[in-house]
Amino acid sequence: MSVPTPDARRPNPDHVAFVGGGNMARSLIGGLVGGGLPAAAIRVAEPDEGKRRALAADFGVQVFADAAAAADGAPVWVLAVKPQAMREVCSGLAALARAQRPLAVSIAAGITLAQLARWLGDGTATVRAMPNTPALLGAGMTGLCANAQVDAEGRARAEAILAAAGRTAWIEDEALMDAVTAVSGSGPAYAFLLAEALEDAARAQGLPAETARLLVQQTLLGAARMLAESGESPATLRQQVTSPGGTTQAALETFEAGGLRRLVAAAVAAAQRRGGELSALHD
């Protein structure tokens, strides 16, 4: 697994066709345009007329109602439709894929490389990507996995697209992609649940709701920045905040007594299992 540094130089992905213009596609398009890719090099297929108008107005990209019209001639396709629609969309693009041999990058959760290749046509270079919702703010995390048909240039192109919305990591064993989904794909919801619980606890201690929210928001933001920027492990940072016999130790001992680590491990395992089940549903 490779994790590039945030300021690593990445190649321009050239012309890109997005099939689907929802929120995740918008975040990637915004990142690409903001990073210097000409808007004229981006095509977007989106059936919703209102979304097409907004994409054209906001980013200056070319918009189409038909997927094949957007994909025709583009060397890279970003498949950004819902998982339940992926088979139909890919089947409709299969003849074009066989003729043009594009690089197809899917950001649909639970859709495997084998499924993509089968629906688009064997021999299609495909990348499976699992972004998460902080990509909407340019702070996303995406796991990437490629089939054997994707060469070094294809990997660089796929990474350039997903890196427009945050950090990336290559996963060489596709079997681990469900674990990526369980950790980083679903992970923001775990952080939001912790924030909810902290806010509830703060209010229970008598703090005003507005103050409780501010305390929790800034605390989690600051902790996340320390994790990302300090170079220290989570365990080291935890120890630095924990004075023997102090308030933090009292709280952490309560977490440990309640089995927090076991609960987190069980939750991630449950999400991983469900990811595999969802993949099978789309076969």
BAVO-649232 format. One record per residue (C-alpha): z, y, x. Coordinates in Angstrom, 3 decimals, decimal comma. Layout:
<pt <Z Y X>>
...
END
This chain:
<pt <0,000 0,000 0,000>>
<pt <-0,946 3,407 1,401>>
<pt <0,650 6,654 0,284>>
<pt <-1,178 9,761 1,550>>
<pt <0,694 12,914 2,356>>
<pt <0,332 15,715 -0,213>>
<pt <-1,810 17,869 2,099>>
<pt <-4,101 15,075 3,338>>
<pt <-7,761 16,111 3,390>>
<pt <-9,779 14,229 0,825>>
<pt <-13,534 14,065 0,322>>
<pt <-15,271 15,748 -2,568>>
<pt <-15,971 13,174 -5,299>>
<pt <-19,425 14,750 -5,935>>
<pt <-20,611 14,440 -9,528>>
<pt <-18,191 12,919 -12,016>>
<pt <-18,621 11,859 -15,637>>
<pt <-15,489 11,630 -17,759>>
<pt <-15,738 9,347 -20,758>>
<pt <-12,976 10,747 -22,925>>
<pt <-11,599 14,282 -22,848>>
<pt <-7,930 13,845 -23,754>>
<pt <-4,862 15,245 -22,027>>
<pt <-5,017 13,082 -18,914>>
<pt <-8,717 13,780 -18,453>>
<pt <-8,027 17,507 -18,875>>
<pt <-5,377 17,388 -16,172>>
<pt <-7,755 15,679 -13,749>>
<pt <-10,622 18,031 -14,594>>
<pt <-8,368 21,050 -14,116>>
<pt <-7,196 19,715 -10,761>>
<pt <-10,733 19,018 -9,574>>
<pt <-12,037 22,427 -10,588>>
<pt <-8,975 24,113 -9,114>>
<pt <-9,537 22,151 -5,909>>
<pt <-13,076 23,459 -5,510>>
<pt <-15,341 20,956 -7,259>>
<pt <-17,992 23,000 -9,108>>
<pt <-17,629 22,812 -12,870>>
<pt <-21,354 22,054 -13,059>>
<pt <-20,653 18,775 -11,233>>
<pt <-18,423 17,528 -14,057>>
<pt <-19,668 16,051 -17,311>>
<pt <-17,395 15,055 -20,171>>
<pt <-18,158 12,828 -23,143>>
<pt <-15,807 13,518 -26,043>>
<pt <-16,509 12,700 -29,715>>
<pt <-14,211 15,424 -31,035>>
<pt <-16,178 18,668 -31,348>>
<pt <-13,113 20,874 -31,056>>
<pt <-12,074 19,210 -27,808>>
<pt <-15,608 19,567 -26,452>>
<pt <-15,605 23,290 -27,154>>
<pt <-12,193 23,699 -25,533>>
<pt <-13,233 21,770 -22,407>>
<pt <-16,372 23,862 -22,015>>
<pt <-14,497 27,114 -22,599>>
<pt <-11,528 26,307 -20,371>>
<pt <-13,306 24,729 -17,414>>
<pt <-17,031 25,498 -17,740>>
<pt <-17,925 21,792 -17,605>>
<pt <-20,882 20,141 -19,326>>
<pt <-19,859 18,408 -22,543>>
<pt <-21,528 15,664 -24,562>>
<pt <-20,816 13,801 -27,766>>
<pt <-22,376 10,616 -26,393>>
<pt <-20,874 8,637 -23,498>>
<pt <-24,199 7,427 -22,106>>
<pt <-25,607 10,966 -22,055>>
<pt <-22,685 12,137 -19,933>>
<pt <-22,693 9,099 -17,636>>
<pt <-26,432 8,961 -16,994>>
<pt <-27,074 9,976 -13,381>>
<pt <-23,410 10,380 -12,415>>
<pt <-22,310 8,219 -9,456>>
<pt <-18,671 8,168 -10,617>>
<pt <-17,438 7,442 -14,134>>
<pt <-13,833 8,087 -15,147>>
<pt <-13,090 5,962 -18,195>>
<pt <-10,377 7,924 -19,988>>
<pt <-10,339 6,353 -23,446>>
<pt <-7,524 4,491 -25,177>>
<pt <-7,102 0,838 -24,127>>
<pt <-8,058 -0,445 -27,563>>
<pt <-11,377 1,409 -27,363>>
<pt <-12,248 0,427 -23,781>>
<pt <-14,140 -2,772 -24,532>>
<pt <-16,463 -1,070 -27,022>>
<pt <-17,028 1,925 -24,726>>
<pt <-17,792 -0,257 -21,705>>
<pt <-20,123 -2,508 -23,687>>
<pt <-22,046 0,565 -24,755>>
<pt <-22,404 1,626 -21,113>>
<pt <-23,141 -1,828 -19,672>>
<pt <-26,933 -1,476 -19,501>>
<pt <-26,606 1,886 -17,758>>
<pt <-24,014 0,464 -15,369>>
<pt <-26,324 -2,394 -14,380>>
<pt <-29,161 0,047 -13,769>>
<pt <-27,199 2,720 -11,864>>
<pt <-24,344 0,819 -10,185>>
<pt <-21,754 3,616 -10,535>>
<pt <-18,157 3,595 -9,416>>
<pt <-16,094 3,123 -12,587>>
<pt <-12,493 4,372 -12,546>>
<pt <-10,334 3,385 -15,519>>
<pt <-7,127 5,209 -16,359>>
<pt <-6,420 3,069 -19,435>>
<pt <-3,094 1,237 -19,264>>
<pt <-3,230 -2,539 -19,227>>
<pt <-6,981 -2,955 -18,736>>
<pt <-7,639 -5,264 -15,775>>
<pt <-10,360 -5,148 -13,146>>
<pt <-11,738 -8,444 -14,444>>
<pt <-11,985 -7,072 -17,975>>
<pt <-13,743 -3,916 -16,785>>
<pt <-16,220 -5,895 -14,690>>
<pt <-16,899 -8,301 -17,527>>
<pt <-17,514 -5,542 -20,060>>
<pt <-19,545 -3,302 -17,737>>
<pt <-21,334 -6,153 -15,988>>
<pt <-20,411 -8,328 -13,024>>
<pt <-20,939 -6,539 -9,747>>
<pt <-19,781 -3,145 -11,024>>
<pt <-17,516 -1,392 -8,552>>
<pt <-14,334 -0,738 -10,510>>
<pt <-10,993 0,915 -9,816>>
<pt <-7,971 0,491 -12,042>>
<pt <-5,661 3,499 -12,019>>
<pt <-2,216 3,984 -13,539>>
<pt <-1,331 7,693 -13,664>>
<pt <1,729 9,119 -15,393>>
<pt <2,350 12,126 -17,613>>
<pt <3,560 14,558 -14,879>>
<pt <-0,116 14,572 -13,873>>
<pt <-0,443 17,151 -16,653>>
<pt <1,504 19,506 -14,347>>
<pt <-0,195 18,410 -11,137>>
<pt <2,924 16,412 -10,217>>
<pt <1,714 12,953 -11,160>>
<pt <1,945 9,595 -9,447>>
<pt <-0,974 7,167 -9,673>>
<pt <-1,248 3,578 -8,527>>
<pt <-4,796 2,488 -7,672>>
<pt <-6,314 -0,968 -7,322>>
<pt <-9,970 -1,766 -6,549>>
<pt <-12,183 -4,818 -6,880>>
<pt <-14,174 -6,246 -3,976>>
<pt <-17,269 -4,203 -4,852>>
<pt <-15,536 -0,894 -4,047>>
<pt <-16,266 0,178 -0,477>>
<pt <-14,402 2,722 1,659>>
<pt <-16,448 5,596 0,241>>
<pt <-15,701 4,443 -3,293>>
<pt <-12,004 4,301 -2,559>>
<pt <-12,115 7,805 -1,107>>
<pt <-13,929 9,108 -4,195>>
<pt <-11,475 7,472 -6,602>>
<pt <-8,525 8,792 -4,632>>
<pt <-9,975 12,302 -4,567>>
<pt <-10,146 12,330 -8,365>>
<pt <-6,629 11,042 -9,021>>
<pt <-5,129 13,085 -6,182>>
<pt <-6,245 16,185 -8,084>>
<pt <-3,214 15,607 -10,317>>
<pt <-0,579 14,471 -7,813>>
<pt <0,173 11,678 -5,344>>
<pt <-1,584 8,303 -5,066>>
<pt <-0,776 4,837 -3,748>>
<pt <-3,189 1,938 -3,225>>
<pt <-2,004 -1,433 -4,514>>
<pt <-3,883 -4,287 -2,882>>
<pt <-2,594 -7,025 -5,220>>
<pt <-3,589 -6,288 -8,811>>
<pt <-0,784 -8,527 -10,058>>
<pt <1,578 -5,728 -8,989>>
<pt <-0,080 -3,111 -11,214>>
<pt <2,170 -4,046 -14,136>>
<pt <5,129 -3,308 -11,859>>
<pt <3,565 0,084 -11,030>>
<pt <3,291 0,743 -14,755>>
<pt <6,918 -0,263 -15,252>>
<pt <8,200 1,983 -12,455>>
<pt <6,040 5,126 -12,352>>
<pt <3,895 4,867 -15,480>>
<pt <6,911 4,499 -17,776>>
<pt <9,343 6,063 -15,322>>
<pt <9,232 9,633 -16,664>>
<pt <10,650 8,331 -19,951>>
<pt <13,609 6,858 -18,051>>
<pt <14,308 10,252 -16,510>>
<pt <14,019 11,903 -19,925>>
<pt <16,491 9,371 -21,375>>
<pt <18,950 10,189 -18,592>>
<pt <18,472 13,886 -19,337>>
<pt <19,204 13,256 -23,024>>
<pt <22,358 11,333 -22,176>>
<pt <23,560 14,018 -19,751>>
<pt <22,944 16,754 -22,314>>
<pt <24,869 14,789 -24,952>>
<pt <27,754 14,275 -22,518>>
<pt <27,787 17,960 -21,552>>
<pt <27,972 19,035 -25,188>>
<pt <30,731 16,493 -25,808>>
<pt <32,719 18,235 -23,057>>
<pt <32,375 21,525 -24,939>>
<pt <29,454 23,174 -23,158>>
<pt <27,021 25,165 -25,349>>
<pt <23,754 23,341 -26,026>>
<pt <21,614 25,926 -24,218>>
<pt <23,837 25,835 -21,148>>
<pt <23,924 22,030 -21,173>>
<pt <20,142 21,872 -21,188>>
<pt <19,805 24,364 -18,333>>
<pt <22,393 22,516 -16,232>>
<pt <20,636 19,188 -16,740>>
<pt <17,098 20,503 -16,213>>
<pt <17,845 22,296 -12,964>>
<pt <20,036 19,489 -11,649>>
<pt <17,328 16,867 -12,162>>
<pt <14,661 19,187 -10,753>>
<pt <16,733 19,887 -7,667>>
<pt <17,580 16,216 -7,163>>
<pt <13,904 15,254 -7,475>>
<pt <12,937 17,860 -4,888>>
<pt <15,576 16,580 -2,490>>
<pt <14,241 13,040 -2,920>>
<pt <10,677 14,193 -2,253>>
<pt <11,303 16,754 0,489>>
<pt <14,408 15,780 2,470>>
<pt <13,042 12,601 4,017>>
<pt <16,342 10,864 3,255>>
<pt <16,769 7,690 1,206>>
<pt <18,310 7,857 -2,292>>
<pt <21,364 6,019 -0,958>>
<pt <21,880 8,582 1,822>>
<pt <21,516 11,513 -0,557>>
<pt <23,967 9,892 -2,959>>
<pt <26,502 9,398 -0,177>>
<pt <26,141 13,018 0,933>>
<pt <27,161 14,225 -2,529>>
<pt <30,035 11,741 -2,918>>
<pt <33,411 12,777 -1,468>>
<pt <35,999 9,961 -1,236>>
<pt <38,331 10,155 -4,209>>
<pt <36,384 13,034 -5,749>>
<pt <34,739 13,679 -9,076>>
<pt <31,365 12,191 -8,132>>
<pt <32,961 8,969 -6,943>>
<pt <34,818 8,651 -10,242>>
<pt <31,564 8,982 -12,159>>
<pt <29,612 6,608 -9,900>>
<pt <32,303 3,950 -10,137>>
<pt <31,986 4,137 -13,902>>
<pt <28,202 3,659 -13,664>>
<pt <28,654 0,662 -11,369>>
<pt <31,325 -0,878 -13,588>>
<pt <28,946 -0,571 -16,526>>
<pt <26,225 -2,487 -14,668>>
<pt <23,771 0,380 -14,248>>
<pt <21,767 -1,318 -11,490>>
<pt <21,450 -4,567 -13,460>>
<pt <20,402 -2,622 -16,561>>
<pt <17,711 -0,689 -14,683>>
<pt <16,370 -3,887 -13,120>>
<pt <16,262 -5,578 -16,521>>
<pt <14,512 -2,576 -18,097>>
<pt <11,815 -2,464 -15,404>>
<pt <11,305 -6,224 -15,703>>
<pt <10,918 -5,901 -19,479>>
<pt <8,322 -3,163 -19,070>>
<pt <6,471 -5,250 -16,471>>
<pt <6,348 -8,268 -18,793>>
<pt <5,119 -6,126 -21,667>>
<pt <2,344 -4,730 -19,483>>
<pt <1,025 -8,240 -18,909>>
<pt <1,217 -8,993 -22,624>>
<pt <-0,741 -5,847 -23,490>>
<pt <-3,485 -6,759 -20,983>>
<pt <-3,924 -10,093 -22,745>>
<pt <-4,263 -8,361 -26,114>>
<pt <-7,428 -6,541 -24,971>>
<pt <-9,164 -9,619 -23,562>>
END
